[in-house]
Protein backbone atom coordinates (compact mmCIF):
# COMPACT_ATOMS: atom_id res chain seq x y z
CA UNK A 1 0.00 0.00 0.00
CA UNK A 2 2.83 2.38 0.92
CA UNK A 3 4.58 1.60 -2.36
CA UNK A 4 1.42 2.47 -4.31
CA UNK A 5 1.09 5.81 -2.50
CA UNK A 6 4.73 6.66 -3.21
CA UNK A 7 4.27 5.72 -6.86
CA UNK A 8 1.26 8.03 -7.09
CA UNK A 9 3.25 10.82 -5.46
CA UNK A 10 6.04 10.36 -7.98
CA UNK A 11 3.56 10.41 -10.86
CA UNK A 12 2.00 13.65 -9.55
CA UNK A 13 5.46 15.14 -9.05
CA UNK A 14 6.61 14.44 -12.61
CA UNK A 15 3.23 15.52 -14.00
CA UNK A 16 3.65 18.84 -12.20
CA UNK A 17 7.15 19.28 -13.64
CA UNK A 18 5.85 18.53 -17.13
CA UNK A 19 2.98 20.98 -16.70
CA UNK A 20 5.37 23.74 -15.63
CA UNK A 21 7.63 23.03 -18.59
CA UNK A 22 4.73 23.16 -21.05
CA UNK A 23 3.40 26.34 -19.46
CA UNK A 24 6.83 27.89 -19.67
CA UNK A 25 7.02 27.25 -23.40
CA UNK A 26 3.50 28.57 -23.95
CA UNK A 27 4.19 31.67 -21.91
CA UNK A 28 7.38 32.36 -23.80
CA UNK A 29 5.86 31.99 -27.25
CA UNK A 30 2.72 33.94 -26.36
CA UNK A 31 4.64 36.92 -25.03
CA UNK A 32 3.69 36.44 -21.36
CA UNK A 33 7.05 34.93 -20.43
CA UNK A 34 8.32 38.13 -18.85
CA UNK A 35 5.32 38.43 -16.58
CA UNK A 36 5.23 34.73 -15.60
CA UNK A 37 8.90 34.58 -14.68
CA UNK A 38 9.38 38.20 -13.71
CA UNK A 39 12.05 38.59 -16.39
CA UNK A 40 12.31 40.30 -19.76
CA UNK A 41 13.21 37.46 -22.12
CA UNK A 42 10.28 38.17 -24.44
CA UNK A 43 10.41 41.56 -26.18
CA UNK A 44 7.05 43.19 -26.89
CA UNK A 45 6.03 46.28 -28.83
CA UNK A 46 3.64 48.78 -27.22
CA UNK A 47 0.02 47.82 -27.94
CA UNK A 48 -1.58 50.35 -25.59
CA UNK A 49 -0.65 52.52 -22.63
CA UNK A 50 -1.75 52.13 -19.03
CA UNK A 51 -3.15 55.54 -18.17
CA UNK A 52 -6.47 56.80 -16.80
CA UNK A 53 -6.63 60.30 -18.32
CA UNK A 54 -8.59 59.16 -21.40
CA UNK A 55 -5.71 60.05 -23.73
CA UNK A 56 -5.70 57.93 -26.89
CA UNK A 57 -4.01 57.87 -30.29
CA UNK A 58 -5.38 57.34 -33.80
CA UNK A 59 -2.88 56.04 -36.34
CA UNK A 60 -2.85 55.52 -40.09
CA UNK A 61 -0.59 53.14 -42.02
CA UNK A 62 0.48 54.46 -45.42
CA UNK A 63 1.61 51.91 -47.98
CA UNK A 64 -0.60 52.26 -51.06
CA UNK A 65 -2.31 55.26 -52.61
CA UNK A 66 -3.46 58.67 -51.40
CA UNK A 67 -7.07 58.75 -52.64
CA UNK A 68 -8.63 59.47 -49.25
CA UNK A 69 -5.74 61.15 -47.45
CA UNK A 70 -6.92 64.73 -48.00
CA UNK A 71 -10.34 63.90 -46.56
CA UNK A 72 -8.73 62.29 -43.52
CA UNK A 73 -6.50 65.30 -42.96
CA UNK A 74 -9.47 67.60 -43.26
CA UNK A 75 -11.41 65.59 -40.67
CA UNK A 76 -8.42 65.74 -38.31
CA UNK A 77 -8.16 69.50 -38.83
CA UNK A 78 -11.86 70.12 -38.18
CA UNK A 79 -11.68 68.15 -34.92
CA UNK A 80 -8.34 69.62 -33.87
CA UNK A 81 -6.70 66.20 -33.74
CA UNK A 82 -3.07 65.29 -34.42
CA UNK A 83 -2.66 61.69 -35.59
CA UNK A 84 0.35 59.47 -36.20
CA UNK A 85 1.04 58.25 -39.74
CA UNK A 86 3.32 55.25 -40.25
CA UNK A 87 4.85 55.40 -43.75
CA UNK A 88 6.58 52.76 -45.84
CA UNK A 89 9.66 54.14 -47.57
CA UNK A 90 8.43 53.52 -51.10
CA UNK A 91 5.18 55.38 -50.26
CA UNK A 92 7.08 58.36 -48.85
CA UNK A 93 9.33 58.45 -51.92
CA UNK A 94 6.37 58.30 -54.28
CA UNK A 95 4.31 60.92 -52.43
CA UNK A 96 6.74 63.40 -50.83
CA UNK A 97 4.13 66.15 -51.17
CA UNK A 98 1.81 64.15 -48.90
CA UNK A 99 4.59 63.53 -46.41
CA UNK A 100 5.01 67.29 -46.16
CA UNK A 101 1.27 67.88 -46.06
CA UNK A 102 0.86 65.43 -43.16
CA UNK A 103 3.80 66.94 -41.31
CA UNK A 104 2.54 70.48 -41.82
CA UNK A 105 -0.85 69.43 -40.46
CA UNK A 106 0.86 68.85 -37.11
CA UNK A 107 0.75 65.06 -37.31
CA UNK A 108 3.53 62.72 -36.25
CA UNK A 109 5.28 60.56 -38.83
CA UNK A 110 6.77 57.17 -38.06
CA UNK A 111 8.36 54.50 -40.21
CA UNK A 112 6.48 51.42 -41.42
CA UNK A 113 9.72 49.91 -42.82
CA UNK A 114 11.37 50.35 -46.21
CA UNK A 115 9.78 47.51 -48.17
CA UNK A 116 6.78 46.34 -46.08
CA UNK A 117 8.28 42.90 -45.60
CA UNK A 118 7.85 40.36 -42.80
CA UNK A 119 10.64 41.70 -40.66
CA UNK A 120 10.83 38.75 -38.27
CA UNK A 121 12.42 36.88 -41.18
CA UNK A 122 15.25 39.43 -41.51
CA UNK A 123 18.72 39.44 -40.00
CA UNK A 124 19.83 42.25 -37.72
CA UNK A 125 21.76 43.93 -40.54
CA UNK A 126 18.73 43.74 -42.82
CA UNK A 127 16.49 45.17 -40.11
CA UNK A 128 18.91 48.03 -39.53
CA UNK A 129 19.05 48.74 -43.27
CA UNK A 130 15.23 48.84 -43.51
CA UNK A 131 14.85 51.16 -40.53
CA UNK A 132 17.79 53.39 -41.38
CA UNK A 133 16.83 54.04 -44.99
CA UNK A 134 13.12 54.53 -44.27
CA UNK A 135 13.84 56.99 -41.47
CA UNK A 136 16.35 58.88 -43.61
CA UNK A 137 13.81 59.37 -46.39
CA UNK A 138 11.20 60.77 -43.99
CA UNK A 139 13.72 63.01 -42.24
CA UNK A 140 15.02 64.31 -45.58
CA UNK A 141 11.51 65.51 -46.42
CA UNK A 142 10.34 66.81 -43.04
CA UNK A 143 13.62 67.74 -41.35
CA UNK A 144 12.45 65.84 -38.27
CA UNK A 145 13.82 62.73 -36.63
CA UNK A 146 11.67 59.57 -36.63
CA UNK A 147 10.94 58.11 -33.20
CA UNK A 148 8.21 55.50 -33.70
CA UNK A 149 8.03 52.37 -35.82
CA UNK A 150 5.22 49.98 -36.73
CA UNK A 151 6.20 46.53 -38.03
CA UNK A 152 4.43 45.59 -41.29
CA UNK A 153 1.63 43.04 -40.81
CA UNK A 154 2.10 43.41 -37.05
CA UNK A 155 4.87 40.83 -37.47
CA UNK A 156 7.81 40.94 -35.06
CA UNK A 157 10.22 38.94 -32.96
CA UNK A 158 12.66 39.72 -30.15
CA UNK A 159 15.42 40.68 -32.56
CA UNK A 160 13.24 43.24 -34.36
CA UNK A 161 12.00 44.92 -31.19
CA UNK A 162 15.47 44.98 -29.62
CA UNK A 163 17.14 46.29 -32.78
CA UNK A 164 14.55 49.05 -33.18
CA UNK A 165 15.05 49.96 -29.52
CA UNK A 166 18.82 50.07 -29.98
CA UNK A 167 18.24 52.48 -32.86
CA UNK A 168 16.14 54.78 -30.70
CA UNK A 169 12.78 53.67 -32.11
CA UNK A 170 9.70 52.68 -30.10
CA UNK A 171 7.91 49.71 -31.70
CA UNK A 172 4.18 50.37 -31.82
CA UNK A 173 1.28 47.99 -32.38
CA UNK A 174 -2.39 48.64 -31.55
CA UNK A 175 -5.18 47.42 -29.30
CA UNK A 176 -8.07 48.69 -31.44
CA UNK A 177 -8.21 47.37 -35.02
CA UNK A 178 -10.70 49.20 -37.26
CA UNK A 179 -10.45 46.50 -39.97
CA UNK A 180 -10.97 49.36 -42.43
CA UNK A 181 -8.89 47.49 -45.02
CA UNK A 182 -11.56 44.78 -45.24
CA UNK A 183 -14.08 46.96 -47.07
CA UNK A 184 -16.37 47.40 -44.06
CA UNK A 185 -18.92 50.20 -44.21
CA UNK A 186 -18.09 53.52 -42.55
CA UNK A 187 -20.65 52.77 -39.84
CA UNK A 188 -19.17 49.34 -39.10
CA UNK A 189 -15.65 50.78 -38.96
CA UNK A 190 -16.72 53.58 -36.63
CA UNK A 191 -18.64 51.28 -34.29
CA UNK A 192 -15.75 48.80 -34.06
CA UNK A 193 -13.43 51.58 -32.94
CA UNK A 194 -15.84 53.42 -30.65
CA UNK A 195 -16.89 50.25 -28.83
CA UNK A 196 -13.33 49.01 -28.23
CA UNK A 197 -11.51 52.18 -27.17
CA UNK A 198 -10.32 52.63 -23.60
CA UNK A 199 -7.95 55.09 -21.97
CA UNK A 200 -4.49 54.62 -23.48
CA UNK A 201 -5.73 52.92 -26.66
CA UNK A 202 -3.89 53.00 -29.97
CA UNK A 203 -6.26 52.80 -32.95
CA UNK A 204 -5.15 51.18 -36.21
CA UNK A 205 -6.47 52.61 -39.49
CA UNK A 206 -5.17 52.99 -43.04
CA UNK A 207 -4.94 56.14 -45.12
CA UNK A 208 -6.33 54.44 -48.22
CA UNK A 209 -9.15 52.32 -46.79
CA UNK A 210 -12.24 52.55 -48.98
CA UNK A 211 -14.52 53.90 -46.23
CA UNK A 212 -11.93 55.12 -43.73
CA UNK A 213 -12.32 58.80 -44.52
CA UNK A 214 -16.09 58.55 -43.99
CA UNK A 215 -15.64 56.85 -40.63
CA UNK A 216 -12.96 59.15 -39.20
CA UNK A 217 -15.18 62.21 -38.46
CA UNK A 218 -17.70 60.00 -36.64
CA UNK A 219 -14.97 58.33 -34.60
CA UNK A 220 -13.29 61.60 -33.66
CA UNK A 221 -16.40 63.51 -32.66
CA UNK A 222 -18.02 60.60 -30.80
CA UNK A 223 -14.91 59.90 -28.74
CA UNK A 224 -14.20 63.60 -28.10
CA UNK A 225 -17.79 64.01 -26.91
CA UNK A 226 -17.19 61.02 -24.60
CA UNK A 227 -14.28 62.82 -22.97
CA UNK A 228 -11.38 61.25 -24.86
CA UNK A 229 -8.38 63.36 -25.88
CA UNK A 230 -6.41 62.50 -29.01
CA UNK A 231 -2.63 62.84 -28.94
CA UNK A 232 0.13 61.46 -31.14
CA UNK A 233 1.67 58.11 -30.24
CA UNK A 234 4.87 59.91 -29.27
CA UNK A 235 2.88 61.93 -26.74
CA UNK A 236 0.86 58.94 -25.51
CA UNK A 237 3.65 56.54 -24.61
CA UNK A 238 6.12 56.65 -21.72
CA UNK A 239 9.64 57.34 -22.98
CA UNK A 240 11.59 55.74 -20.15
CA UNK A 241 11.25 53.95 -16.81
CA UNK A 242 8.40 51.73 -17.96
CA UNK A 243 7.36 48.09 -18.18
CA UNK A 244 5.21 46.27 -20.74
CA UNK A 245 2.89 43.50 -19.58
CA UNK A 246 1.98 40.26 -21.39
CA UNK A 247 -0.79 42.03 -23.32
CA UNK A 248 1.62 44.68 -24.60
CA UNK A 249 0.21 47.39 -22.35
CA UNK A 250 2.88 49.86 -21.28
CA UNK A 251 2.98 51.11 -17.68
CA UNK A 252 5.06 53.83 -16.05
CA UNK A 253 7.30 52.78 -13.19
CA UNK A 254 7.40 56.31 -11.81
Secondary structure, 3 states (H helix, E strand, C coil): CHHHHHHHHHHHHHHHHHHHHHHHHHHHHHCCHHHHHCCCCCCCCECEECCCCCEEEEEEEECCCCCCHHHHHHHHHHHCCCCEEEECHHHHHHCHHHHHHHHHCCCEEEECCCCCCCHHHCCHHHHHHHHHHHHHHHHHHHCCCCCEECCHHHCCCHHHHHHHHHCCCEEECCCEECCHHHCCCHHHHHHHHHHHCCCCCEEEEECCCCCHHHHHHHHHHHHHHCCCEECCHHHHCCCCCEEECCCCEEEECC
